[in-house]
Amino acid sequence: MTEQWMPSNKSELMTEIKKEWKLLIDLADSLTDAQMTQPDSGGWSPKDNLAHLAEWLNILLGYHLDQRAPHDVIGVTQAQLPAWEIELINPILFEKNKNLTRKEMLKKLNQAYGQVEARLESMSYEALLKPRHADDPEKNPILLWVLGDTSEHFKEHRETIERELGK
């Protein structure tokens, strides 16, 4: 297992996020409408992948940074999402966004990215190094969730789209 890259300052963090964002958006812009809605082997189209990223940017803001209840952030009842479980969350997000048009999805994605970028710019690097959970014995910094829901997530889904479309 490789060790996770960690930026040494906020400038490095924002540079990495912006780099992966640009690569992702350039890919999205290069796709035809037919390519954008072509399902992959798992049933997700590039549009679905991008809508998923928009939702996870909102989760980064609401759940990880603001520490709101998961069901509240996702917009479902507590009965629908009684606990933080990825196996429950991703299908909810897919259903929530599957009928969005390309234009609606890109608007949602760009808005979410803009909000995350502004929020991160307003935070100090030291604040990003604080533990996400006060009771975490490993004291994992919020920065891990920031990376996981931004640059790492952008790269993961960009590579998935490229692989599936043979780009």
SVG drawing of the C-alpha trace seen along z (x, -y; Angstrom):
<svg xmlns="http://www.w3.org/2000/svg" viewBox="-37 -33 42 37">
<polyline fill="none" stroke="black" stroke-width="0.4" points="0.0,0.0 1.4,-3.4 1.4,-6.3 -1.1,-9.0 0.4,-12.3 -0.2,-15.2 0.4,-18.8 2.8,-20.7 0.8,-23.9 -2.5,-25.3 -1.0,-26.6 0.1,-23.1 -3.4,-21.8 -5.2,-24.3 -2.9,-23.8 -3.5,-20.1 -7.3,-20.5 -7.4,-23.1 -5.1,-20.9 -7.4,-17.8 -10.5,-20.0 -9.2,-21.4 -8.4,-17.9 -11.9,-16.7 -13.7,-19.7 -11.6,-19.6 -12.6,-15.9 -16.3,-16.7 -16.2,-19.5 -14.6,-17.2 -17.5,-14.7 -20.4,-14.7 -23.9,-14.4 -24.0,-10.8 -20.7,-10.0 -21.9,-11.9 -24.9,-9.6 -23.3,-6.3 -23.5,-3.9 -20.3,-2.1 -20.0,1.6 -21.3,0.6 -24.3,-1.3 -23.0,-4.8 -22.5,-7.3 -20.0,-10.1 -22.9,-12.4 -23.6,-10.1 -20.0,-10.2 -19.9,-14.0 -23.2,-14.3 -21.8,-12.0 -18.8,-14.3 -21.1,-17.3 -22.9,-15.5 -19.7,-14.5 -18.5,-18.1 -21.7,-19.1 -21.1,-16.2 -17.6,-17.6 -19.1,-21.0 -22.1,-19.8 -21.0,-16.6 -17.3,-16.8 -16.7,-20.6 -20.0,-21.7 -20.6,-18.3 -24.3,-18.2 -26.2,-15.0 -25.7,-12.7 -29.4,-12.4 -29.8,-16.2 -26.8,-16.8 -28.0,-14.3 -31.6,-15.4 -33.3,-12.3 -35.0,-11.2 -33.1,-9.7 -35.0,-6.4 -33.6,-6.3 -30.1,-7.0 -29.8,-6.0 -26.0,-6.0 -23.0,-7.0 -22.8,-4.1 -21.3,-4.5 -23.2,-1.5 -26.5,-3.3 -25.3,-6.8 -24.1,-6.2 -27.3,-4.6 -29.4,-7.4 -27.2,-10.0 -27.4,-8.1 -31.3,-8.0 -31.4,-11.6 -29.4,-12.8 -30.1,-10.2 -32.6,-12.4 -30.6,-15.6 -29.7,-17.0 -26.1,-17.6 -26.6,-21.3 -28.3,-20.9 -25.6,-18.5 -22.7,-20.8 -24.4,-23.7 -24.7,-21.7 -21.1,-20.5 -19.7,-23.9 -21.7,-25.5 -20.6,-22.8 -16.9,-23.2 -17.2,-27.0 -18.5,-26.7 -15.8,-24.2 -13.1,-26.3 -14.3,-29.4 -14.6,-27.6 -11.1,-26.1 -9.6,-29.5 -11.2,-31.0 -9.7,-28.3 -6.2,-28.2 -4.0,-25.3 -3.8,-24.7 -7.6,-24.3 -7.3,-21.6 -4.8,-19.7 -7.2,-19.5 -8.9,-16.0 -12.2,-15.4 -13.5,-13.6 -12.6,-14.8 -12.7,-11.3 -10.5,-9.8 -7.6,-8.0 -5.5,-8.4 -6.3,-12.1 -6.9,-12.0 -7.0,-15.5 -9.9,-16.9 -7.4,-17.4 -7.8,-13.7 -11.5,-14.1 -10.8,-17.3 -8.3,-15.4 -10.6,-12.4 -13.6,-14.4 -11.7,-16.8 -8.5,-16.1 -8.4,-12.3 -12.1,-11.9 -11.8,-14.0 -8.9,-11.9 -10.6,-8.6 -13.7,-9.5 -11.8,-11.1 -9.7,-8.0 -12.9,-5.8 -14.6,-7.9 -11.4,-7.9 -11.0,-4.1 -14.6,-3.4 -14.6,-5.6 -11.2,-4.5 -9.7,-8.0"/>
</svg>
